[in-house]
Amino acid sequence: MKYLFFLIFLIPMSVKAQDIDILLIGVSHDYSKYPAQDFSGIHNKIRKFKADAFFGEFLSKEDERLVMDYWCKEPNINRLKKLRSNRTIKDELLPHTIDSLKKLSLLQPNDYRIKADLAHAYYLDQDVANGHYQFWQVYHFLQQQPDAQLENYVEKLLSPQLDTTGRSMKRLKTSEYAFIAFPMMRESGIKELLSMDCQDYDLNWQASWGAFDAAFTLFRKDIADSVKHHLQSALATINNGFEKYDNIEKSSNAVTEWLNTAEASGISASGDFYLPIMYKLKGFPKDEMLSKIHWWIMRNEGMCHNVVNRARVAGAKRVIVIAGANHRKYMQDIFRTMPNIRVRNINEVD
């Protein structure tokens, strides 16, 4: 964390002083399990905001190369291997290839083979965010205007039917990017999605989660009779919260707006971190829980610093940040501690 903090001071003062206005949207990663959603209100708010950059929950291509292991590493490597076997491009040629295809796509915006080629090149360059953006445009076009030849070309080049795990092409089709980010980026003329995710601490997070679960299992096994009632009451409160969460997901056509409420954030946090009152129960593995919380906050701090530092490098002043709903409250609180930053969630703008 301290290294991320010091990075801010390496930015020239004229850039560091730049104000950044952030519109933060907590989202679901899969909208297929909900009733048909009405995104028109969110789309209108995005239009009024007039963003000059969008950030998504992906690793940058630089970070993807540097992080040796995290929950999505293996699926990304498998995609890379498959797409190289479909059509290889030498690493040293990738920057030129991507630049050429971007220029060609601007000249021929309705040629979706070029967009498929560009998606392929982005994926090979380990820029998953923009590989997905280009693939989504092709997929969306095919949904509107079926084209057997184009579909066959895409299947042979990108193998989307085989990319089913992790942050995959399959997952993309019903994600926040398909329904919120990419349609509005295309409408706004924004050509690339900036990446903000931080996975530097994922192995620490997984280890702390495992340590807590093991300790909590022992706690429940050996719990004193005087503590059982308090534990059962707290767990019932958590379960009641998730019953409401589930009911809203099953009935609402505006799930995203609800995900950005304090109530939804509290319920979601209770699933990962339980309730603070439980930490006072005799024998509760508080240290293991605090370790979980620490690594979760470290990830969210990394994401916030990535947004601010990369927005300043890009010269972006009004940015939209799309993040899983579990991140929204943590990121909003962190952004509010950062100088020259204004942050609002989607429910706080007209």
URGIHU-V580716 format. One record per backbone hydrogen bond with DSSP energy under -1.0 kcal/mol. CO is the residue of the C=O (numbers start at 0). NH is the residue of the N-H. Records with the same first field share a line. If there is no record, write none. Layout:
BEGIN
CO: NH + NH
END
This chain:
BEGIN
0: 4
1: 5
2: 6
6: 9
7: 10
11: 14 + 15
12: 16
14: 17
19: 341
20: 318
21: 343
22: 320
23: 345
24: 322
26: 324
30: 33
38: 42
39: 43
40: 44
41: 45
42: 46
43: 47
44: 48
45: 49
52: 319
53: 193
54: 321
55: 57 + 195
57: 196
59: 63
60: 64
61: 65
62: 66
69: 72
71: 75
72: 76
73: 77
74: 78
75: 79
76: 80
77: 81
78: 82
79: 83
80: 84
81: 85
82: 86
89: 92
92: 96
93: 97
94: 98
95: 99
96: 100
97: 101
98: 102
99: 103
100: 104
101: 105
102: 106
103: 107
107: 110
110: 114
111: 115
112: 116
113: 117
114: 118
115: 119
116: 120
117: 121
118: 122
119: 123
120: 124
121: 126
122: 125
126: 130
127: 131
128: 132
129: 133
130: 134
131: 135
132: 136
133: 137
134: 138
135: 139
136: 140
137: 141
138: 142
139: 143
140: 144
146: 150
147: 151
148: 152
149: 153
150: 154
151: 155
152: 156
153: 157
154: 158
158: 161
161: 163
162: 169
165: 167
167: 171
170: 173
171: 174
173: 30
174: 178
175: 179 + 180
176: 181
179: 183
180: 184
181: 185
182: 186
183: 187
184: 189
193: 55
198: 201
200: 204
201: 205
202: 206
203: 207
204: 208
205: 209
206: 210
207: 211
208: 212
209: 213
210: 214
211: 215
212: 216
213: 217
214: 218
215: 219
216: 220
217: 221
223: 226 + 227
226: 230
227: 231
228: 232
229: 233
230: 234
231: 235
232: 236
233: 237
234: 238
235: 239
236: 240
237: 241
238: 242
239: 243
240: 244
241: 245
242: 246
243: 247
244: 248
245: 249
246: 250
247: 251
252: 37
253: 257
254: 258
257: 260
260: 264
261: 265
262: 266
263: 267
264: 268
265: 269
268: 272
269: 273
274: 277
275: 278
277: 280
280: 283
283: 285
284: 288
285: 289
286: 290
287: 291
288: 292
289: 293
290: 294
291: 295
292: 296
293: 297
294: 298
295: 299
296: 300
297: 301
298: 302
299: 303
300: 304
301: 305
302: 306
303: 307
304: 308
305: 309
306: 310
307: 311
308: 312
309: 313
310: 315
316: 20
317: 51
318: 22
319: 54
320: 24
322: 26
323: 326
326: 330
327: 331
328: 332
329: 333
330: 334
331: 335
333: 336
334: 337
339: 19
341: 21
343: 23
344: 347
END
